[in-house]
Amino acid sequence: MMDWIPVVFVTFKVLVLGAGMYFAIKWHYDKAENGDRGAVLRTGGKMAAVFVLSLLCVVIFAFFLGRMLGLDLSFP
């Protein structure tokens, strides 16, 4: 049972963050309906790239911090 908890929580988190990003980009896209659509799409792409890079930095930081603290992070 405990093995499924991280899977469920990570899946839920990805779905919630993905839906939030989708609706945020859609809201800005609809708001700029009369404006430049290309600029809105570029901004959405930039924000997605910043999010992915930030997530990667957090994962790498957590991995190295765990190694420094002596945690066993090897795959089974």
PDB file with one MODEL, atoms N, CA, C and O in Angstrom:
MODEL        1
ATOM      1  N   MET A   1       0.823  -1.194   0.000  1.00  0.00           N
ATOM      2  CA  MET A   1       0.000   0.000   0.000  1.00  0.00           C
ATOM      3  C   MET A   1       0.870   1.262   0.000  1.00  0.00           C
ATOM      4  O   MET A   1       0.563   2.219  -0.711  1.00  0.00           O
ATOM      5  N   MET A   2       1.933   1.276   0.775  1.00  0.00           N
ATOM      6  CA  MET A   2       2.774   2.466   0.883  1.00  0.00           C
ATOM      7  C   MET A   2       3.511   2.757  -0.421  1.00  0.00           C
ATOM      8  O   MET A   2       3.905   3.897  -0.666  1.00  0.00           O
ATOM      9  N   ASP A   3       3.700   1.739  -1.260  1.00  0.00           N
ATOM     10  CA  ASP A   3       4.400   1.953  -2.521  1.00  0.00           C
ATOM     11  C   ASP A   3       3.587   2.784  -3.492  1.00  0.00           C
ATOM     12  O   ASP A   3       4.157   3.425  -4.375  1.00  0.00           O
ATOM     13  N   TRP A   4       2.262   2.791  -3.352  1.00  0.00           N
ATOM     14  CA  TRP A   4       1.398   3.512  -4.286  1.00  0.00           C
ATOM     15  C   TRP A   4       1.178   4.961  -3.897  1.00  0.00           C
ATOM     16  O   TRP A   4       0.751   5.756  -4.734  1.00  0.00           O
ATOM     17  N   ILE A   5       1.455   5.329  -2.654  1.00  0.00           N
ATOM     18  CA  ILE A   5       1.183   6.695  -2.205  1.00  0.00           C
ATOM     19  C   ILE A   5       1.977   7.724  -3.009  1.00  0.00           C
ATOM     20  O   ILE A   5       1.378   8.698  -3.464  1.00  0.00           O
ATOM     21  N   PRO A   6       3.295   7.569  -3.212  1.00  0.00           N
ATOM     22  CA  PRO A   6       4.001   8.564  -4.032  1.00  0.00           C
ATOM     23  C   PRO A   6       3.489   8.616  -5.469  1.00  0.00           C
ATOM     24  O   PRO A   6       3.432   9.692  -6.066  1.00  0.00           O
ATOM     25  N   VAL A   7       3.121   7.478  -6.024  1.00  0.00           N
ATOM     26  CA  VAL A   7       2.614   7.450  -7.399  1.00  0.00           C
ATOM     27  C   VAL A   7       1.320   8.256  -7.495  1.00  0.00           C
ATOM     28  O   VAL A   7       1.139   9.050  -8.418  1.00  0.00           O
ATOM     29  N   VAL A   8       0.428   8.044  -6.537  1.00  0.00           N
ATOM     30  CA  VAL A   8      -0.853   8.755  -6.545  1.00  0.00           C
ATOM     31  C   VAL A   8      -0.631  10.249  -6.331  1.00  0.00           C
ATOM     32  O   VAL A   8      -1.220  11.063  -7.042  1.00  0.00           O
ATOM     33  N   PHE A   9       0.212  10.626  -5.361  1.00  0.00           N
ATOM     34  CA  PHE A   9       0.432  12.040  -5.076  1.00  0.00           C
ATOM     35  C   PHE A   9       1.135  12.747  -6.224  1.00  0.00           C
ATOM     36  O   PHE A   9       0.772  13.875  -6.556  1.00  0.00           O
ATOM     37  N   VAL A  10       2.126  12.120  -6.837  1.00  0.00           N
ATOM     38  CA  VAL A  10       2.835  12.747  -7.954  1.00  0.00           C
ATOM     39  C   VAL A  10       1.899  12.880  -9.150  1.00  0.00           C
ATOM     40  O   VAL A  10       1.901  13.910  -9.824  1.00  0.00           O
ATOM     41  N   THR A  11       1.105  11.859  -9.418  1.00  0.00           N
ATOM     42  CA  THR A  11       0.146  11.927 -10.521  1.00  0.00           C
ATOM     43  C   THR A  11      -0.856  13.053 -10.288  1.00  0.00           C
ATOM     44  O   THR A  11      -1.155  13.823 -11.201  1.00  0.00           O
ATOM     45  N   PHE A  12      -1.370  13.147  -9.069  1.00  0.00           N
ATOM     46  CA  PHE A  12      -2.323  14.211  -8.733  1.00  0.00           C
ATOM     47  C   PHE A  12      -1.672  15.583  -8.896  1.00  0.00           C
ATOM     48  O   PHE A  12      -2.284  16.502  -9.440  1.00  0.00           O
ATOM     49  N   LYS A  13      -0.450  15.719  -8.432  1.00  0.00           N
ATOM     50  CA  LYS A  13       0.250  17.005  -8.510  1.00  0.00           C
ATOM     51  C   LYS A  13       0.484  17.401  -9.966  1.00  0.00           C
ATOM     52  O   LYS A  13       0.288  18.561 -10.330  1.00  0.00           O
ATOM     53  N   VAL A  14       0.899  16.452 -10.800  1.00  0.00           N
ATOM     54  CA  VAL A  14       1.128  16.753 -12.217  1.00  0.00           C
ATOM     55  C   VAL A  14      -0.174  17.160 -12.888  1.00  0.00           C
ATOM     56  O   VAL A  14      -0.196  18.102 -13.680  1.00  0.00           O
ATOM     57  N   LEU A  15      -1.260  16.458 -12.579  1.00  0.00           N
ATOM     58  CA  LEU A  15      -2.550  16.802 -13.183  1.00  0.00           C
ATOM     59  C   LEU A  15      -3.019  18.186 -12.746  1.00  0.00           C
ATOM     60  O   LEU A  15      -3.495  18.965 -13.571  1.00  0.00           O
ATOM     61  N   VAL A  16      -2.890  18.498 -11.459  1.00  0.00           N
ATOM     62  CA  VAL A  16      -3.344  19.794 -10.959  1.00  0.00           C
ATOM     63  C   VAL A  16      -2.491  20.924 -11.526  1.00  0.00           C
ATOM     64  O   VAL A  16      -3.028  21.935 -11.978  1.00  0.00           O
ATOM     65  N   LEU A  17      -1.166  20.764 -11.508  1.00  0.00           N
ATOM     66  CA  LEU A  17      -0.296  21.806 -12.052  1.00  0.00           C
ATOM     67  C   LEU A  17      -0.485  21.948 -13.560  1.00  0.00           C
ATOM     68  O   LEU A  17      -0.470  23.062 -14.083  1.00  0.00           O
ATOM     69  N   GLY A  18      -0.662  20.839 -14.256  1.00  0.00           N
ATOM     70  CA  GLY A  18      -0.894  20.898 -15.696  1.00  0.00           C
ATOM     71  C   GLY A  18      -2.197  21.610 -16.022  1.00  0.00           C
ATOM     72  O   GLY A  18      -2.246  22.432 -16.937  1.00  0.00           O
ATOM     73  N   ALA A  19      -3.253  21.297 -15.278  1.00  0.00           N
ATOM     74  CA  ALA A  19      -4.536  21.970 -15.511  1.00  0.00           C
ATOM     75  C   ALA A  19      -4.424  23.456 -15.183  1.00  0.00           C
ATOM     76  O   ALA A  19      -4.957  24.298 -15.905  1.00  0.00           O
ATOM     77  N   GLY A  20      -3.732  23.773 -14.099  1.00  0.00           N
ATOM     78  CA  GLY A  20      -3.552  25.178 -13.727  1.00  0.00           C
ATOM     79  C   GLY A  20      -2.780  25.950 -14.787  1.00  0.00           C
ATOM     80  O   GLY A  20      -3.144  27.076 -15.129  1.00  0.00           O
ATOM     81  N   MET A  21      -1.718  25.348 -15.305  1.00  0.00           N
ATOM     82  CA  MET A  21      -0.946  26.010 -16.357  1.00  0.00           C
ATOM     83  C   MET A  21      -1.782  26.160 -17.626  1.00  0.00           C
ATOM     84  O   MET A  21      -1.719  27.192 -18.293  1.00  0.00           O
ATOM     85  N   TYR A  22      -2.553  25.148 -17.956  1.00  0.00           N
ATOM     86  CA  TYR A  22      -3.393  25.216 -19.150  1.00  0.00           C
ATOM     87  C   TYR A  22      -4.399  26.360 -19.038  1.00  0.00           C
ATOM     88  O   TYR A  22      -4.531  27.165 -19.960  1.00  0.00           O
ATOM     89  N   PHE A  23      -5.109  26.433 -17.910  1.00  0.00           N
ATOM     90  CA  PHE A  23      -6.125  27.467 -17.758  1.00  0.00           C
ATOM     91  C   PHE A  23      -5.516  28.863 -17.629  1.00  0.00           C
ATOM     92  O   PHE A  23      -6.121  29.842 -18.066  1.00  0.00           O
ATOM     93  N   ALA A  24      -4.330  28.962 -17.036  1.00  0.00           N
ATOM     94  CA  ALA A  24      -3.663  30.267 -16.949  1.00  0.00           C
ATOM     95  C   ALA A  24      -3.269  30.749 -18.339  1.00  0.00           C
ATOM     96  O   ALA A  24      -3.474  31.914 -18.678  1.00  0.00           O
ATOM     97  N   ILE A  25      -2.705  29.857 -19.137  1.00  0.00           N
ATOM     98  CA  ILE A  25      -2.319  30.240 -20.502  1.00  0.00           C
ATOM     99  C   ILE A  25      -3.563  30.535 -21.334  1.00  0.00           C
ATOM    100  O   ILE A  25      -3.573  31.486 -22.115  1.00  0.00           O
ATOM    101  N   LYS A  26      -4.611  29.727 -21.173  1.00  0.00           N
ATOM    102  CA  LYS A  26      -5.847  29.954 -21.926  1.00  0.00           C
ATOM    103  C   LYS A  26      -6.470  31.284 -21.543  1.00  0.00           C
ATOM    104  O   LYS A  26      -6.964  32.001 -22.414  1.00  0.00           O
ATOM    105  N   TRP A  27      -6.460  31.630 -20.266  1.00  0.00           N
ATOM    106  CA  TRP A  27      -7.033  32.902 -19.821  1.00  0.00           C
ATOM    107  C   TRP A  27      -6.271  34.070 -20.441  1.00  0.00           C
ATOM    108  O   TRP A  27      -6.875  35.024 -20.931  1.00  0.00           O
ATOM    109  N   HIS A  28      -4.944  33.989 -20.416  1.00  0.00           N
ATOM    110  CA  HIS A  28      -4.154  35.061 -21.012  1.00  0.00           C
ATOM    111  C   HIS A  28      -4.348  35.107 -22.525  1.00  0.00           C
ATOM    112  O   HIS A  28      -4.390  36.184 -23.119  1.00  0.00           O
ATOM    113  N   TYR A  29      -4.465  33.958 -23.130  1.00  0.00           N
ATOM    114  CA  TYR A  29      -4.682  33.881 -24.574  1.00  0.00           C
ATOM    115  C   TYR A  29      -6.023  34.509 -24.941  1.00  0.00           C
ATOM    116  O   TYR A  29      -6.108  35.281 -25.895  1.00  0.00           O
ATOM    117  N   ASP A  30      -7.075  34.177 -24.181  1.00  0.00           N
ATOM    118  CA  ASP A  30      -8.400  34.748 -24.440  1.00  0.00           C
ATOM    119  C   ASP A  30      -8.426  36.249 -24.145  1.00  0.00           C
ATOM    120  O   ASP A  30      -9.110  37.013 -24.827  1.00  0.00           O
ATOM    121  N   LYS A  31      -7.684  36.655 -23.134  1.00  0.00           N
ATOM    122  CA  LYS A  31      -7.645  38.078 -22.766  1.00  0.00           C
ATOM    123  C   LYS A  31      -6.987  38.893 -23.875  1.00  0.00           C
ATOM    124  O   LYS A  31      -7.377  40.036 -24.115  1.00  0.00           O
ATOM    125  N   ALA A  32      -6.013  38.329 -24.541  1.00  0.00           N
ATOM    126  CA  ALA A  32      -5.304  39.026 -25.601  1.00  0.00           C
ATOM    127  C   ALA A  32      -5.872  38.654 -26.968  1.00  0.00           C
ATOM    128  O   ALA A  32      -5.153  38.643 -27.967  1.00  0.00           O
ATOM    129  N   GLU A  33      -7.140  38.357 -27.002  1.00  0.00           N
ATOM    130  CA  GLU A  33      -7.789  37.933 -28.239  1.00  0.00           C
ATOM    131  C   GLU A  33      -7.592  38.961 -29.357  1.00  0.00           C
ATOM    132  O   GLU A  33      -7.382  38.596 -30.514  1.00  0.00           O
ATOM    133  N   ASN A  34      -7.660  40.213 -29.012  1.00  0.00           N
ATOM    134  CA  ASN A  34      -7.504  41.258 -30.026  1.00  0.00           C
ATOM    135  C   ASN A  34      -6.043  41.594 -30.277  1.00  0.00           C
ATOM    136  O   ASN A  34      -5.722  42.279 -31.248  1.00  0.00           O
ATOM    137  N   GLY A  35      -5.156  41.119 -29.409  1.00  0.00           N
ATOM    138  CA  GLY A  35      -3.745  41.451 -29.527  1.00  0.00           C
ATOM    139  C   GLY A  35      -2.991  40.452 -30.388  1.00  0.00           C
ATOM    140  O   GLY A  35      -3.572  39.778 -31.238  1.00  0.00           O
ATOM    141  N   ASP A  36      -1.722  40.371 -30.160  1.00  0.00           N
ATOM    142  CA  ASP A  36      -0.828  39.510 -30.932  1.00  0.00           C
ATOM    143  C   ASP A  36      -0.851  38.095 -30.350  1.00  0.00           C
ATOM    144  O   ASP A  36      -0.364  37.878 -29.241  1.00  0.00           O
ATOM    145  N   ARG A  37      -1.398  37.154 -31.072  1.00  0.00           N
ATOM    146  CA  ARG A  37      -1.488  35.772 -30.576  1.00  0.00           C
ATOM    147  C   ARG A  37      -0.120  35.113 -30.485  1.00  0.00           C
ATOM    148  O   ARG A  37       0.124  34.297 -29.596  1.00  0.00           O
ATOM    149  N   GLY A  38       0.762  35.463 -31.395  1.00  0.00           N
ATOM    150  CA  GLY A  38       2.104  34.891 -31.372  1.00  0.00           C
ATOM    151  C   GLY A  38       2.852  35.245 -30.105  1.00  0.00           C
ATOM    152  O   GLY A  38       3.591  34.424 -29.560  1.00  0.00           O
ATOM    153  N   ALA A  39       2.661  36.475 -29.632  1.00  0.00           N
ATOM    154  CA  ALA A  39       3.327  36.903 -28.398  1.00  0.00           C
ATOM    155  C   ALA A  39       2.802  36.113 -27.205  1.00  0.00           C
ATOM    156  O   ALA A  39       3.561  35.756 -26.304  1.00  0.00           O
ATOM    157  N   VAL A  40       1.505  35.845 -27.205  1.00  0.00           N
ATOM    158  CA  VAL A  40       0.917  35.080 -26.106  1.00  0.00           C
ATOM    159  C   VAL A  40       1.455  33.653 -26.108  1.00  0.00           C
ATOM    160  O   VAL A  40       1.783  33.106 -25.055  1.00  0.00           O
ATOM    161  N   LEU A  41       1.546  33.051 -27.295  1.00  0.00           N
ATOM    162  CA  LEU A  41       2.067  31.685 -27.373  1.00  0.00           C
ATOM    163  C   LEU A  41       3.542  31.628 -26.991  1.00  0.00           C
ATOM    164  O   LEU A  41       3.977  30.686 -26.329  1.00  0.00           O
ATOM    165  N   ARG A  42       4.311  32.633 -27.406  1.00  0.00           N
ATOM    166  CA  ARG A  42       5.729  32.679 -27.018  1.00  0.00           C
ATOM    167  C   ARG A  42       5.870  32.811 -25.508  1.00  0.00           C
ATOM    168  O   ARG A  42       6.714  32.155 -24.897  1.00  0.00           O
ATOM    169  N   THR A  43       5.043  33.659 -24.911  1.00  0.00           N
ATOM    170  CA  THR A  43       5.094  33.837 -23.456  1.00  0.00           C
ATOM    171  C   THR A  43       4.715  32.544 -22.744  1.00  0.00           C
ATOM    172  O   THR A  43       5.341  32.179 -21.748  1.00  0.00           O
ATOM    173  N   GLY A  44       3.701  31.850 -23.242  1.00  0.00           N
ATOM    174  CA  GLY A  44       3.312  30.564 -22.661  1.00  0.00           C
ATOM    175  C   GLY A  44       4.428  29.542 -22.767  1.00  0.00           C
ATOM    176  O   GLY A  44       4.679  28.791 -21.824  1.00  0.00           O
ATOM    177  N   GLY A  45       5.096  29.509 -23.905  1.00  0.00           N
ATOM    178  CA  GLY A  45       6.226  28.596 -24.083  1.00  0.00           C
ATOM    179  C   GLY A  45       7.383  28.929 -23.163  1.00  0.00           C
ATOM    180  O   GLY A  45       8.022  28.037 -22.605  1.00  0.00           O
ATOM    181  N   LYS A  46       7.650  30.224 -23.005  1.00  0.00           N
ATOM    182  CA  LYS A  46       8.722  30.648 -22.099  1.00  0.00           C
ATOM    183  C   LYS A  46       8.398  30.256 -20.658  1.00  0.00           C
ATOM    184  O   LYS A  46       9.268  29.784 -19.926  1.00  0.00           O
ATOM    185  N   MET A  47       7.144  30.454 -20.256  1.00  0.00           N
ATOM    186  CA  MET A  47       6.760  30.108 -18.888  1.00  0.00           C
ATOM    187  C   MET A  47       6.846  28.606 -18.659  1.00  0.00           C
ATOM    188  O   MET A  47       7.256  28.171 -17.583  1.00  0.00           O
ATOM    189  N   ALA A  48       6.469  27.811 -19.644  1.00  0.00           N
ATOM    190  CA  ALA A  48       6.581  26.361 -19.520  1.00  0.00           C
ATOM    191  C   ALA A  48       8.043  25.951 -19.418  1.00  0.00           C
ATOM    192  O   ALA A  48       8.385  25.062 -18.638  1.00  0.00           O
ATOM    193  N   ALA A  49       8.918  26.599 -20.209  1.00  0.00           N
ATOM    194  CA  ALA A  49      10.350  26.283 -20.157  1.00  0.00           C
ATOM    195  C   ALA A  49      10.941  26.664 -18.803  1.00  0.00           C
ATOM    196  O   ALA A  49      11.747  25.918 -18.247  1.00  0.00           O
ATOM    197  N   VAL A  50      10.549  27.817 -18.271  1.00  0.00           N
ATOM    198  CA  VAL A  50      11.032  28.242 -16.949  1.00  0.00           C
ATOM    199  C   VAL A  50      10.561  27.259 -15.885  1.00  0.00           C
ATOM    200  O   VAL A  50      11.319  26.925 -14.975  1.00  0.00           O
ATOM    201  N   PHE A  51       9.324  26.792 -15.989  1.00  0.00           N
ATOM    202  CA  PHE A  51       8.799  25.833 -15.022  1.00  0.00           C
ATOM    203  C   PHE A  51       9.590  24.529 -15.064  1.00  0.00           C
ATOM    204  O   PHE A  51       9.956  23.991 -14.019  1.00  0.00           O
ATOM    205  N   VAL A  52       9.852  24.019 -16.263  1.00  0.00           N
ATOM    206  CA  VAL A  52      10.587  22.757 -16.398  1.00  0.00           C
ATOM    207  C   VAL A  52      12.019  22.908 -15.883  1.00  0.00           C
ATOM    208  O   VAL A  52      12.526  22.019 -15.198  1.00  0.00           O
ATOM    209  N   LEU A  53      12.673  24.024 -16.207  1.00  0.00           N
ATOM    210  CA  LEU A  53      14.036  24.251 -15.714  1.00  0.00           C
ATOM    211  C   LEU A  53      14.064  24.394 -14.194  1.00  0.00           C
ATOM    212  O   LEU A  53      14.971  23.879 -13.539  1.00  0.00           O
ATOM    213  N   SER A  54      13.085  25.084 -13.635  1.00  0.00           N
ATOM    214  CA  SER A  54      13.007  25.224 -12.182  1.00  0.00           C
ATOM    215  C   SER A  54      12.802  23.864 -11.518  1.00  0.00           C
ATOM    216  O   SER A  54      13.426  23.558 -10.502  1.00  0.00           O
ATOM    217  N   LEU A  55      11.934  23.064 -12.094  1.00  0.00           N
ATOM    218  CA  LEU A  55      11.691  21.723 -11.561  1.00  0.00           C
ATOM    219  C   LEU A  55      12.956  20.885 -11.617  1.00  0.00           C
ATOM    220  O   LEU A  55      13.265  20.164 -10.668  1.00  0.00           O
ATOM    221  N   LEU A  56      13.687  20.973 -12.716  1.00  0.00           N
ATOM    222  CA  LEU A  56      14.941  20.240 -12.854  1.00  0.00           C
ATOM    223  C   LEU A  56      15.955  20.689 -11.803  1.00  0.00           C
ATOM    224  O   LEU A  56      16.641  19.857 -11.209  1.00  0.00           O
ATOM    225  N   CYS A  57      16.051  21.991 -11.573  1.00  0.00           N
ATOM    226  CA  CYS A  57      16.975  22.510 -10.555  1.00  0.00           C
ATOM    227  C   CYS A  57      16.611  22.010  -9.159  1.00  0.00           C
ATOM    228  O   CYS A  57      17.491  21.648  -8.379  1.00  0.00           O
ATOM    229  N   VAL A  58      15.332  21.990  -8.847  1.00  0.00           N
ATOM    230  CA  VAL A  58      14.891  21.511  -7.528  1.00  0.00           C
ATOM    231  C   VAL A  58      15.211  20.034  -7.360  1.00  0.00           C
ATOM    232  O   VAL A  58      15.655  19.615  -6.291  1.00  0.00           O
ATOM    233  N   VAL A  59      14.990  19.237  -8.406  1.00  0.00           N
ATOM    234  CA  VAL A  59      15.280  17.800  -8.331  1.00  0.00           C
ATOM    235  C   VAL A  59      16.775  17.566  -8.143  1.00  0.00           C
ATOM    236  O   VAL A  59      17.175  16.747  -7.316  1.00  0.00           O
ATOM    237  N   ILE A  60      17.598  18.276  -8.899  1.00  0.00           N
ATOM    238  CA  ILE A  60      19.051  18.112  -8.764  1.00  0.00           C
ATOM    239  C   ILE A  60      19.523  18.556  -7.388  1.00  0.00           C
ATOM    240  O   ILE A  60      20.352  17.891  -6.768  1.00  0.00           O
ATOM    241  N   PHE A  61      18.992  19.686  -6.908  1.00  0.00           N
ATOM    242  CA  PHE A  61      19.359  20.161  -5.570  1.00  0.00           C
ATOM    243  C   PHE A  61      18.966  19.145  -4.498  1.00  0.00           C
ATOM    244  O   PHE A  61      19.754  18.860  -3.596  1.00  0.00           O
ATOM    245  N   ALA A  62      17.759  18.602  -4.591  1.00  0.00           N
ATOM    246  CA  ALA A  62      17.297  17.621  -3.601  1.00  0.00           C
ATOM    247  C   ALA A  62      18.150  16.357  -3.661  1.00  0.00           C
ATOM    248  O   ALA A  62      18.454  15.765  -2.626  1.00  0.00           O
ATOM    249  N   PHE A  63      18.537  15.939  -4.867  1.00  0.00           N
ATOM    250  CA  PHE A  63      19.370  14.752  -5.006  1.00  0.00           C
ATOM    251  C   PHE A  63      20.728  14.956  -4.332  1.00  0.00           C
ATOM    252  O   PHE A  63      21.172  14.107  -3.559  1.00  0.00           O
ATOM    253  N   PHE A  64      21.388  16.081  -4.624  1.00  0.00           N
ATOM    254  CA  PHE A  64      22.704  16.326  -4.040  1.00  0.00           C
ATOM    255  C   PHE A  64      22.619  16.582  -2.531  1.00  0.00           C
ATOM    256  O   PHE A  64      23.521  16.189  -1.791  1.00  0.00           O
ATOM    257  N   LEU A  65      21.563  17.224  -2.073  1.00  0.00           N
ATOM    258  CA  LEU A  65      21.379  17.423  -0.641  1.00  0.00           C
ATOM    259  C   LEU A  65      21.178  16.086   0.063  1.00  0.00           C
ATOM    260  O   LEU A  65      21.718  15.856   1.144  1.00  0.00           O
ATOM    261  N   GLY A  66      20.401  15.214  -0.557  1.00  0.00           N
ATOM    262  CA  GLY A  66      20.209  13.878   0.014  1.00  0.00           C
ATOM    263  C   GLY A  66      21.508  13.095   0.057  1.00  0.00           C
ATOM    264  O   GLY A  66      21.772  12.381   1.025  1.00  0.00           O
ATOM    265  N   ARG A  67      22.319  13.222  -0.981  1.00  0.00           N
ATOM    266  CA  ARG A  67      23.635  12.554  -0.988  1.00  0.00           C
ATOM    267  C   ARG A  67      24.529  13.106   0.117  1.00  0.00           C
ATOM    268  O   ARG A  67      25.214  12.346   0.802  1.00  0.00           O
ATOM    269  N   MET A  68      24.523  14.426   0.291  1.00  0.00           N
ATOM    270  CA  MET A  68      25.353  15.036   1.339  1.00  0.00           C
ATOM    271  C   MET A  68      24.927  14.572   2.727  1.00  0.00           C
ATOM    272  O   MET A  68      25.762  14.423   3.619  1.00  0.00           O
ATOM    273  N   LEU A  69      23.645  14.348   2.906  1.00  0.00           N
ATOM    274  CA  LEU A  69      23.135  13.914   4.205  1.00  0.00           C
ATOM    275  C   LEU A  69      23.273  12.413   4.410  1.00  0.00           C
ATOM    276  O   LEU A  69      22.921  11.898   5.471  1.00  0.00           O
ATOM    277  N   GLY A  70      23.780  11.709   3.409  1.00  0.00           N
ATOM    278  CA  GLY A  70      24.038  10.281   3.548  1.00  0.00           C
ATOM    279  C   GLY A  70      22.855   9.387   3.248  1.00  0.00           C
ATOM    280  O   GLY A  70      22.840   8.230   3.668  1.00  0.00           O
ATOM    281  N   LEU A  71      21.859   9.893   2.528  1.00  0.00           N
ATOM    282  CA  LEU A  71      20.711   9.057   2.183  1.00  0.00           C
ATOM    283  C   LEU A  71      21.067   8.118   1.042  1.00  0.00           C
ATOM    284  O   LEU A  71      21.832   8.483   0.150  1.00  0.00           O
ATOM    285  N   ASP A  72      20.519   6.916   1.067  1.00  0.00           N
ATOM    286  CA  ASP A  72      20.742   5.953  -0.008  1.00  0.00           C
ATOM    287  C   ASP A  72      19.718   6.227  -1.114  1.00  0.00           C
ATOM    288  O   ASP A  72      18.540   5.905  -0.961  1.00  0.00           O
ATOM    289  N   LEU A  73      20.161   6.819  -2.223  1.00  0.00           N
ATOM    290  CA  LEU A  73      19.263   7.199  -3.306  1.00  0.00           C
ATOM    291  C   LEU A  73      19.407   6.290  -4.511  1.00  0.00           C
ATOM    292  O   LEU A  73      19.018   6.669  -5.616  1.00  0.00           O
ATOM    293  N   SER A  74      19.956   5.105  -4.324  1.00  0.00           N
ATOM    294  CA  SER A  74      20.103   4.186  -5.447  1.00  0.00           C
ATOM    295  C   SER A  74      18.769   3.509  -5.743  1.00  0.00           C
ATOM    296  O   SER A  74      17.940   3.306  -4.856  1.00  0.00           O
ATOM    297  N   PHE A  75      18.588   3.166  -7.017  1.00  0.00           N
ATOM    298  CA  PHE A  75      17.378   2.476  -7.418  1.00  0.00           C
ATOM    299  C   PHE A  75      17.455   1.016  -6.994  1.00  0.00           C
ATOM    300  O   PHE A  75      18.530   0.416  -7.026  1.00  0.00           O
ATOM    301  N   PRO A  76      16.319   0.439  -6.596  1.00  0.00           N
ATOM    302  CA  PRO A  76      16.333  -0.973  -6.142  1.00  0.00           C
ATOM    303  C   PRO A  76      16.646  -1.936  -7.247  1.00  0.00           C
ATOM    304  O   PRO A  76      16.692  -3.145  -7.019  1.00  0.00           O
TER     305      PRO A  76
ENDMDL
END
